[in-house]
Amino acid sequence: MSRSRAAAGFTLIELMITVAIIGILSAVGYPAYTDYIRRGQLQEAFAALPDYRVKLEQYFQDYKSYGTTNGGVCANGLNASNWSSFPAGKYFTYTCRVDGTGYLLTATGANGKAVGHTYTVNQENQQGTTQFKGAAVTGKNCWLVKGTEC
């Protein structure tokens, strides 16, 4: 007597459909994931810039200026504590320059997905984005995170 046995395994069509589904999910999911990582790294600058701004306002209260030279480094008074060299963050580097009677704090992306992003804030708490995702930006008085609108 011959016995008929059921075939085990997958057909080629089933395998190809599975590969196609995985490919489609990857094509949609990976860019969304990397954008999520990028937005998370930008938060470092959004936390550090207001912190440095508060320090500069405290400096102004003590020394009646933001720095000694127009176009120079902030918080660089002769008898002032020297904290004007901002520590580098994990994803951003920070600079400050005296701008007339005010200052301009700048966070520039240095590592990870933050590269290609530059954010600013001044003594009037006017936020700005000068570079976003590697492209120059003009006329944005906010910190762009997602999309091109504030």
Backbone as a ProteinNet text record, in pm:
[ID]
protein_1_A
[PRIMARY]
MSRSRAAAGFTLIELMITVAIIGILSAVGYPAYTDYIRRGQLQEAFAALPDYRVKLEQYFQDYKSYGTTNGGVCANGLNASNWSSFPAGKYFTYTCRVDGTGYLLTATGANGKAVGHTYTVNQENQQGTTQFKGAAVTGKNCWLVKGTEC
[TERTIARY]
81.4	0	86.4	52.2	128.3	56.8	136.4	82.5	110.8	15.1	39.8	77.4	179.2	230.5	209.6	168.9	149.5	286.9	300.3	426.6	444.8	564.6	595.4	676.8	663.2	741.8	657.6	727.2	662.1	682.2	588.3	605.1	687.7	737.9	817.4	732.9	608	518	499.6	476.8	459.4	585.8	698.9	825.9	846.1	816.1	831.8	736.3	614.3	519.1	571.7	627.3	682.6	799.6	888.1	1002.5	953.4	851.9	798	738.8	666.3	606.6	715.2	818	929	999.2	1016.5	1078.5	997.9	867.7	780.6	783.5	774.7	780.6	914.6	1022.5	1155.1	1167.5	1114.4	1122.5	1048.1	943.5	866.2	922.2	956.8	995.9	1133	1232.6	1368.8	1382.1	1332	1341.2	1266.8	1153.7	1080.5	1161.6	1227.9	1310.5	1429.4	1499.9	1615	1571.5	1454.5	1404.1	1369.7	1318.2	1288.6	1417.9	1523.3	1653.2	1706.2	1695.4	1741.9	1669.7	1537.3	1460	1497.4	1529.2	1571.3	1705.2	1797.4	1928	1920.7	1823.7	1809.2	1770.5	1710.5	1664.1	1778.6	1899.4	2014.9	2031.3	2025.4	2040.8	1925.3	1805.4	1688.9	1690.9	1765.5	1780.8	1899.9	2009.4	2131.3	2122.3	2063	2057.9	1984.4	1867.3	1804	1885.5	1955.4	2039.2	2152.5	2220.5	2326.6	2270.9	2152.3	2089	2069.4	2023.7	2004.7	2139.2	2244.4	2377.7	2425.2	2396.9	2437.7	2359.3	2234.1	2155.1	2206.4	2248.3	2307.5	2440.4	2517.8	2643.2	2615.7	2513.6	2479	2441.2	2368.4	2330.6	2454.5	2555.6	2676.3	2772.1	2785.7	2890	2837.3	2706.9	2642.7	2677.8	2722.3	2745.9	2747.9	2742.2	2748.6	2891.2	2978.1	3117.9	3189.5	3318.8	3395.9	3411.6	3397.5	3421.4	3306.5	3267.4	3166	3225.3	3154.4	3204.5	3292.7	3317.8	3403.5	3323.3	3392.8	3333.5	3249.9	3140.8	3054.5	3119.2	3078.2	3118	3268.7	3338.2	3483.7	3541.9	3467.8	3515.6	3641.3	3719.7	3848.3	3834.8	3740.1	3722.8	3610.4	3558.1	3445	3494.2	3408	3441.7	3439.8	3535.3	3549.6	3471	3346.6	3265.5	3224.6	3283.9	3243.6	3281.8	3374.2	3403.6	3302.9	3201.4	3091.4	3138.1	3101	3140.8	3069	3141.8	3081.1	2983	2867.9	2769.2	2798.4	2710.2	2727.2	2703.6	2606.6	2570.6	2593.7	2615.6	2628.5	2752.3	2801.7	2900.3	2831.3	2873.4	2806.1	2905.3	2859.9	2940.8	2852.9	2918.8	2847.3	2935.9	2873.8	2948.4	2866	2937.4	2872.4	2831.3	2708.6	2652.3	2594.1	2675.9	2630.2	2608.3	2484.4	2452.3	2392.3	2393.7	2335.7	2432.6	2377.4	2458.9	2382.5	2455.4	2395.4	2457.3	2377	2418	2388.6	2481.3	2464.9	2497	2409.8	2433.2	2448.9	2562.8	2592.5	2607.1	2531.3	2536.8	2676	2729.6	2865.6	2874.2	2777.3	2782.6	2644.9	2645.4	2519.6	2432.1	2302.7	2204.7	2187.9	2252.9	2243.3	2329.9	2422.4	2507.2	2417.2	2442.2	2359.2	2247.6	2251.2	2151.3	2222.2	2173.2	2227.8	2112.1	2115.8	2009.9	2070.9	1994.7	2043.1	1936.7	1983.2	1894	1971.2	1898.9	1965.5	1912	1956.3	1920.1	1770.4	1699.6	1555.1	1476.2	1546.3	1488.7	1427.6	1482.7	1439.3	1514	1440.1	1498	1507.5	1606.9	1622.1	1686.1	1653.9	1715.9	1787.4	1918	1993	2029.8	2027.8	2053.4	1967.5	1899.1	1810	1826	1860.7	1885.5	1986.2	2087.2	2194.3	2165.8	2046.8	2011.3	2002.2	2048.2	2039.9	1893.9	1863.1	1726.5	1730.1	1635.1	1624.5	1481.7	1469.3	1337.8	1258.6	1322.6	1251.9	1288.4	1195.2	1218.1	1167.7	1214.5	1180.5	1284.5	1280.2	1369.7	1295	1331.8	1266.8	1306.8	1207.6	1231.6	1185.7	1066.4	1004.5	934.5	965.5	904.1	972	914.4	975.2	893.7	791.2	709.1	723.6	716.2	727.6	606.7
-118.5	0	125.8	214.1	339	445	512.8	619.7	754.8	839.7	973.2	1063.2	1137.9	1222.3	1369.5	1447.8	1590.8	1659	1749.3	1821.1	1919	1930.4	2022.1	2138.1	2256.9	2372.5	2477.3	2572.9	2684.5	2674.9	2728.4	2736.1	2859.9	2866.4	2980.9	3108.6	3099.3	3215.8	3270.7	3184	3228.8	3297.2	3243.1	3302.2	3438.9	3453.7	3581.7	3687.3	3648.3	3742.7	3791	3701.6	3738.9	3835.3	3807.5	3896.1	4033	4037.9	4165.5	4245.7	4180.6	4250.9	4306.8	4227.8	4275.1	4393.1	4388.5	4498.2	4626.3	4615.3	4733.6	4792.3	4709.3	4757.9	4824.4	4767.5	4826.4	4961.1	4970.6	5095.1	5208.6	5177.8	5279.4	5298.5	5191.2	5196.2	5253.5	5221.1	5266.2	5418.3	5486.1	5633	5695.9	5640.3	5693.6	5675.7	5562.4	5535.7	5631.7	5652.2	5742.5	5886.9	5927	6060.4	6072.9	5968	5964.7	5980.2	5913.1	5924.1	6066.5	6124.4	6262.2	6360.3	6349.5	6440.7	6425.4	6305.2	6284	6349.5	6347.6	6408.4	6560.9	6619	6764.8	6820.7	6738.6	6785.2	6832.6	6781.9	6828.7	6979.7	7029.4	7173	7251	7196.4	7267.3	7278.4	7191.8	7199.7	7287.5	7280	7352.1	7502.4	7541	7682.9	7766.9	7726.8	7806.5	7808.8	7700.4	7696.6	7798	7802.2	7899.8	8042.3	8056.9	8189.7	8241.6	8157.1	8197.3	8235.8	8159.1	8191.7	8328.2	8358.1	8487.4	8601.8	8580.1	8684	8706.8	8600.3	8614.4	8690.8	8660.9	8731.5	8880.1	8911.1	9050.8	9123.4	9054.9	9116	9149.5	9064.8	9086.8	9187.3	9188.3	9267	9373.9	9386.8	9490.7	9485	9370	9348	9197.2	9160	9017.5	8974.6	9071	9043.9	9174.3	9168.9	9293.2	9349.3	9269.5	9317.8	9282.5	9378.5	9350.3	9251.7	9141.8	9037.7	8937.2	8959.4	8869.7	8761.5	8690	8579.7	8633.9	8567.6	8607.7	8574	8646.6	8619.9	8614.3	8713.4	8711.8	8828.1	8880.8	8992.2	8957.1	9059.1	9039.4	8967.6	9009.5	8949	8845.8	8812.9	8719.6	8575.8	8491.6	8350.2	8305.9	8227.7	8192.1	8065.2	8077.9	7964.7	7985	8084.3	8115.9	8006.5	7918.6	7806.8	7696.5	7693.2	7599.9	7457	7369	7229.5	7171.9	7089.8	7025.5	6921	6916.2	6815.6	6687.8	6594.5	6467.6	6484.2	6567.5	6583.7	6724.2	6823.9	6962.9	7028.3	7132.4	7222.7	7357.9	7433.3	7558.3	7673.9	7785.8	7906.9	8024.8	8132.1	8255.2	8371.6	8472	8592.9	8714.2	8816.6	8941.9	9009.9	9057.9	9115.5	9252.5	9358.1	9491.4	9494.6	9518.3	9519.7	9388	9288.8	9158.6	9046.2	8929.4	8812.2	8720.1	8627.5	8524.7	8391.2	8304	8167.5	8078.2	7990.2	7902.2	7758.7	7667.5	7523.4	7466.7	7402.8	7346.2	7196	7121.8	6975.9	6924.9	6836	6787.4	6636	6563	6417	6358.8	6235	6162.1	6224.5	6213.8	6269.3	6419.9	6478.6	6622.6	6702.3	6636.8	6705.9	6764.7	6891	6957.6	7040	7059	7140.3	7250.5	7373.7	7486.1	7568.4	7590.5	7664.6	7781.5	7891.7	8010.2	8062.7	8141.2	8217	8341.6	8453.1	8577	8626.7	8745.4	8800.3	8828.5	8838.5	8862	8731.9	8618.8	8484.7	8459.3	8523.6	8497.7	8375.2	8271.7	8146	8148.5	8078.6	8073.5	7943.8	7905.4	7789.8	7841.3	7816.6	7862.3	7748.2	7625.6	7508	7393.3	7324.8	7215.5	7101.9	6984.9	6866.3	6895.7	6977.4	7007.4	7119.2	7175.2	7283.4	7415.9	7522.5	7655.6	7697.5	7765.3	7809.4	7959	8033.1	8175.9	8207.5	8304.7	8353.3	8264.3	8172.7	8086.2	8128.7	8192.9	8238.6	8136.2	8013.2	7903.5	7794.8	7694.1	7580	7470.3	7448.9	7345.5	7206.4	7116.9	6980.7	6883.6	6908.1	6818.3	6903.4	6883.9	6965.2	7099.8	7188.1	7319.9	7434.3	7401.5	7506.1	7505.5	7623.8	7637	7579.9
0	0	0	-83.6	-86.8	-4	66.8	150.5	86.6	93.1	41.5	160.4	140.2	247.2	212.4	310.6	287.2	279.4	187.3	172	287.3	338.8	447.4	392.2	453.9	412.5	343.2	282.6	216.4	66.6	-4.2	-149	-181.8	-299.3	-341.5	-341.7	-379.8	-381.6	-239.5	-143.2	-4.5	46.9	13.3	54.7	-9	-135.4	-204.7	-149.6	-115	-55.6	78.9	158.3	288.6	272.2	178.8	153	106.6	22.2	-25.5	89.7	178.5	293.7	384.1	410.3	493.9	427	297.7	224.3	232.1	218.4	226.9	367	468.2	606.3	636.6	585.9	606.1	535.5	415.3	338.9	408.4	479.7	551.9	692.2	758.3	898.8	925.5	845.2	871.9	865.2	763.1	762.8	881.1	917.8	1033.1	1161	1173	1291.3	1298.6	1187.9	1190.1	1217.3	1168.9	1198.7	1347.1	1404.3	1549	1629	1588.6	1655.6	1642.1	1524	1501	1591.6	1598.7	1683.6	1830.7	1872.3	2010.6	2040	1943.8	1964.7	1965.2	1897	1893.8	2029.8	2113.1	2243.6	2332.1	2307.2	2384.3	2369.2	2247.2	2222.1	2282.8	2275.3	2326.8	2478.5	2544.5	2690.5	2728	2652.5	2687.3	2657.8	2545.8	2510.5	2614.9	2663.4	2769.3	2898.7	2928.9	3048.2	3036.8	2921.2	2900.4	2898.6	2848.6	2846	2987	3077.7	3217.6	3279.7	3250.6	3304.1	3253.7	3126.3	3072.3	3135.6	3166.4	3233.5	3376	3442.6	3575.7	3565.3	3462.9	3437.9	3415.9	3337.6	3311.3	3440.1	3528	3656.7	3740	3733.8	3813.3	3750.6	3616.9	3551.4	3455.9	3444.3	3362.7	3214.3	3168.3	3025.4	3002.7	2875.6	2841.2	2807.7	2788.2	2755.9	2730.4	2716.3	2708.7	2568.6	2464.9	2328.5	2236.5	2153.2	2053.1	1952.1	1928.8	1840.4	1911.6	2040.6	2118.4	2188.6	2273.8	2348.9	2463.1	2494.4	2605.1	2738.9	2842.1	2980.8	2995.1	2938.8	2941.8	3020.5	3118.2	3198.6	3276	3310.1	3375.2	3509.9	3592	3724.5	3728.2	3613.5	3608.8	3613.6	3666.2	3661	3514.7	3474.6	3333.7	3301.5	3270.1	3224.2	3080	3015.8	2878.7	2779.5	2817.1	2727.8	2756.4	2675.8	2696.5	2676.3	2764.3	2743.1	2620.8	2546.9	2430.9	2479.2	2417.3	2450.2	2372.8	2386.4	2316.1	2165.5	2130.2	1988.8	1934.6	2020.9	1978	2039.4	1971.8	2029.8	2044.8	2144.7	2178.4	2174.5	2118.5	2116.1	2152.9	2195.4	2227.9	2186.3	2126.7	2093.2	2131.5	2177.6	2213.2	2083.7	2079.9	1958.6	1994	1985	2024.6	2174.7	2216.4	2359.1	2404.1	2318.1	2351	2320.1	2297	2266.8	2172.6	2114.4	2030.5	2069.1	2126	2159.9	2040.8	2006.6	1891.5	1929.5	1890.6	1905.9	1765.5	1741.2	1609.7	1622	1542.5	1546.2	1512.5	1598.9	1579.8	1566.1	1617.6	1615.6	1586.9	1544.1	1524.1	1418	1438.3	1344.2	1361.4	1463.1	1486.1	1389.6	1320.9	1223.9	1115.7	1083.4	982.9	1043.9	1176.4	1244.9	1323.4	1311.9	1386.4	1440.8	1572.9	1641.2	1717.6	1729.7	1799.2	1895.4	1991.2	2079.6	2123	2140.7	2181.3	2315.8	2355.6	2486.6	2499.4	2390.6	2394.3	2381.5	2392.6	2381.9	2244	2143.2	2006.4	1955.7	1931.4	1884.1	1732.4	1680.7	1536.1	1490.9	1370	1305.4	1182	1173.4	1056.6	963.6	1016.7	933.6	986.8	894.3	933	833.4	883	799.1	688.1	721.2	626.6	529.5	531.2	438.4	513	450	508.8	522.1	632.7	660.6	689.1	633.1	661.9	703.4	790.3	828.6	922.5	992.8	1088.4	1229.3	1297.9	1434	1533.7	1515.4	1605.7	1587.4	1669.8	1655.6	1582	1457.8	1377.3	1427.6	1433.5	1475.8	1368	1317.7	1219.8	1117.4	994.5	889.5	878.8	802	779.5	838.4	912.9	973.8	1125	1181.6	1327.9	1398.7
[MASK]
++++++++++++++++++++++++++++++++++++++++++++++++++++++++++++++++++++++++++++++++++++++++++++++++++++++++++++++++++++++++++++++++++++++++++++++++++++++

